[in-house]
Amino acid sequence: MNHPLKIYAAPLQGFTDRVWRNAHHEVWGGIDAYYAPFMRVTGGEIPHRDVAEALPQNNTAPLRPQILASPPAQAVMMAQRLRDMGHECIDINLGCPHPPIALKGKGSGMLARPAECQAMLEALAQIEGVAYSVKMRLGYDKPTQWKEILPLLDIIQPQEIVVHPRIGKQLYKGALAMDEFAALATACHYPIVFNGDITEAAQIEQLKSHFPALSGIMVGRHLIAQPDFFSEEKSVEKLMQFHQLLFSAYSSALTGGDHQVLSKMKALWEMMLPDADKKARKLIKKSSDLTKYQAAVNLLFSNLNLK
């Protein structure tokens, strides 16, 4: 799958943590940057977990840290912390559609509040020694809200803008608004990255054809489902290696015992390799201990046929 576009791994809360990112990078590589799930401020503090996710020493994969679009003081707190860690470029999340976040005017919710967005950007622009990128949707409840937000991005002069052509209220359902994406791409003078529902290599070629100025693509859910999506070297052995790296790392990192490890791995299997042997997938889901889990996983890999 040879193409000049930059390739990014999208941030998915609960899935693309540093264990997943580092394991994927070790087994396949080929990703220009793995976007970390957003850092947030809770109770006036940045959670220790969010700090640990962004520490350079915890990341062997190329990382783009991300902050949740938030009130200015919170955004500045996060950006300064990341800068002090040594990060030179920070992504601003204007795309999260999760209702408990968006309804508070954070993430994609800020797209409907241009004055609040402007205040955040002006505050971030005052921080020296850091550049920004932006990950956004077309709007929160209207697909044309980007028209008020895009000019405001000049305040920070982003290195690039990742656009998911849905509105926040759609979550991940419904059609992509490609006409609005085209309008945004035409109006934007910053590099544009496309994000949304990419599941086949042919789609990438179509995007390149329709949008020749496109800077890159970002894939999220399908890269969880098919971790070798961007690799020309597809093998059961590499998928097994990837699984073992994840299993070993989570077994070491999670302190809640076998049950916590089992829950983490089962959650991953809800998305990973969805076309694999149905019987084995059902056994993984029903496994009550790690011995039964490992047996089910071994069955799945022994029956796995790569297309």
Beta strands, then each sheet from edge to edge (+ up, - down):
strand 1: 6-9
strand 2: 33-35
strand 3: 63-64
strand 4: 66-68
strand 5: 89-94
strand 6: 131-139
strand 7: 161-167
strand 8: 192-195
strand 9: 216-219
sheet 1: 3+ 2+ 1+ 9+ 8+ 7+ 6+ 5+ 4+
end
